């Protein structure tokens, strides 16, 4: 690959940039998580970010 292709591979995204997060969870959890986002009228991304903030607040 050319130099530019290599540079792009090594580029670190800006912390505010939206990027994909990909990991596996049990099918039932996925269904419940999606339903919870719908129930609360938020995106799945917003729900996950809120849950992480709460987790950090509790753990200190």
Steps between C-alpha positions, in 0.01 A plus 500: 500500500600858443611739770165677518313171548731410786458843661122468485518159668701646786282810539337529841146635492412818685344406838173666395487315167234231470647155438362146498503286813467131426475216751278201557230471765233235562200532269264563790716785628506658154123483480458646852752777434331604177161494671630709792625765256158505335319513835704801613493670161878515456744353254689186593819706492357758741379224733841333504676831569260578785545154649879535487481842669282352777733202538799732538313720749421200717848352480677829563 
